Protein backbone atom coordinates (compact mmCIF):
# COMPACT_ATOMS: atom_id res chain seq x y z
CA UNK A 1 0.00 0.00 0.00
CA UNK A 2 2.89 2.37 0.61
CA UNK A 3 3.87 2.32 -3.08
CA UNK A 4 0.30 3.10 -4.02
CA UNK A 5 0.14 6.16 -1.77
CA UNK A 6 3.62 7.33 -2.79
CA UNK A 7 2.65 7.27 -6.48
CA UNK A 8 0.74 10.47 -7.24
CA UNK A 9 -0.53 9.09 -10.55
CA UNK A 10 -1.99 5.96 -8.96
CA UNK A 11 -3.41 7.84 -6.00
CA UNK A 12 -5.11 10.49 -8.14
CA UNK A 13 -6.42 7.90 -10.60
CA UNK A 14 -7.88 5.83 -7.79
CA UNK A 15 -9.42 8.86 -6.11
CA UNK A 16 -11.08 9.93 -9.36
CA UNK A 17 -12.42 6.43 -10.07
CA UNK A 18 -16.02 6.47 -8.80
CA UNK A 19 -15.77 2.79 -7.88
CA UNK A 20 -13.13 3.47 -5.23
CA UNK A 21 -13.22 7.14 -4.21
CA UNK A 22 -12.03 7.18 -0.57
CA UNK A 23 -12.35 3.43 -0.01
CA UNK A 24 -8.84 2.68 -1.26
CA UNK A 25 -7.15 4.89 1.31
CA UNK A 26 -6.47 3.61 4.81
CA UNK A 27 -7.19 6.88 6.55
CA UNK A 28 -9.14 10.01 5.75
CA UNK A 29 -6.02 12.19 5.99
CA UNK A 30 -4.51 10.47 2.98
CA UNK A 31 -7.77 10.83 1.04
CA UNK A 32 -7.89 14.53 2.00
CA UNK A 33 -4.32 14.99 0.75
CA UNK A 34 -5.20 13.38 -2.58
CA UNK A 35 -8.34 15.53 -2.86
CA UNK A 36 -6.18 18.61 -2.27
CA UNK A 37 -3.73 17.43 -4.95
CA UNK A 38 -6.55 16.90 -7.46
CA UNK A 39 -7.94 20.36 -6.69
CA UNK A 40 -4.52 21.95 -7.16
CA UNK A 41 -4.04 20.20 -10.52
CA UNK A 42 -7.43 21.42 -11.74
CA UNK A 43 -6.84 24.99 -10.55
CA UNK A 44 -3.41 25.00 -12.19
CA UNK A 45 -4.89 23.86 -15.51
CA UNK A 46 -7.72 26.43 -15.35
CA UNK A 47 -5.20 29.19 -14.63
CA UNK A 48 -3.01 28.03 -17.51
CA UNK A 49 -5.91 28.10 -19.99
CA UNK A 50 -7.05 31.47 -18.65
CA UNK A 51 -3.57 32.96 -19.12
CA UNK A 52 -3.41 31.60 -22.68
CA UNK A 53 -6.84 33.01 -23.52
CA UNK A 54 -5.96 36.42 -22.08
CA UNK A 55 -3.11 36.67 -24.57
CA UNK A 56 -5.44 36.17 -27.54
CA UNK A 57 -7.51 38.94 -29.06
CA UNK A 58 -11.23 38.66 -28.31
CA UNK A 59 -12.11 38.22 -32.01
CA UNK A 60 -9.84 35.16 -32.23
CA UNK A 61 -11.46 33.58 -29.15
CA UNK A 62 -14.92 34.03 -30.64
CA UNK A 63 -13.83 32.45 -33.93
CA UNK A 64 -12.26 29.48 -32.11
CA UNK A 65 -15.43 28.62 -30.21
CA UNK A 66 -18.28 28.46 -32.72
CA UNK A 67 -21.62 27.42 -31.29
CA UNK A 68 -24.19 25.70 -33.42
CA UNK A 69 -27.69 26.84 -32.41
CA UNK A 70 -28.94 23.25 -32.59
CA UNK A 71 -26.20 22.13 -30.18
CA UNK A 72 -26.84 25.04 -27.84
CA UNK A 73 -30.52 24.06 -27.45
CA UNK A 74 -30.11 21.44 -24.74
CA UNK A 75 -33.86 20.98 -24.32
CA UNK A 76 -34.73 20.68 -28.02
CA UNK A 77 -35.03 16.89 -28.06
CA UNK A 78 -36.79 16.87 -24.71
CA UNK A 79 -39.35 19.41 -25.94
CA UNK A 80 -40.04 17.28 -29.02
CA UNK A 81 -40.67 14.20 -26.89
CA UNK A 82 -42.96 16.09 -24.54
CA UNK A 83 -44.88 17.56 -27.47
CA UNK A 84 -45.50 14.07 -28.89
CA UNK A 85 -47.08 12.79 -25.67
N, C-alpha and C positions, 0 to 999 in steps of 0.2 A: 504493500500500500504506500510506502514511503516514496517509491519511484513515481507512482501515479500522482501524488500530491506535488512532488518536486517538478513534474513536467507541466508547464503552463498550458501547452497545447492540449494535452490529455485532460487536464482539469477543466479548462474552459469548455472543451467539447462535451465532456460529461455533464457539466452544469447546464449547458444549453440544450441537451437532449431531454425532451419532455418525459421520457421513460424513467430517467434517473433523478434529475433535478438535485435535491439535497441528499437523497438517499445514499449516494455513493461516498459521502464524506462522513468520517467518524465523529466529528464534532461540528457544532454550528459555527464555531469560529473560523474553521477552514472554509466552510461554505460561504460565510460572509466575506472572507478574503477573496474568494473566487468571484463572487458577485461584484465586489469593488473593482477587481481587475477587468471584468467584462464591461462594467460601466465606463471605466477609464478608456478602454479600447474604443468604445462607441463614441464617446465624447471627442477623443482625439481624431477619429475619422470624420466626424461632423465638422469639427473645426478646420480640418484640412480641406474639405470640400468647400466650406464657406470662404476660406482664404482664396482658393482657386477661383471661385465665382466672383469674388470682389475685384479681381484683377481684370475680368472680362467686361467689355462694354455691355450695357443693358440690352442693346439691339441683338448682340450675338447670343446672349442667354435666351432671349425670346425665340430666336430662330432655332436654337438647339433643342428646345422643348416644345415641339408642336403638340397640340391637343386636338384630337379628332372629336367633334361634337358627339358622335355616337358612342365613343368610349367614355366621354365625360358624363354621360347620362347613366348613372349607376342603377337607377330604378326603372329604366326603359323596359327591360324584359319582365320585370316584376309587374309593372303597370299593364303590360299586354296580357299576362296570365290572369290578373285580377279582372280585367275587362271581359275576358272570355268566360268567366264563371258567373 
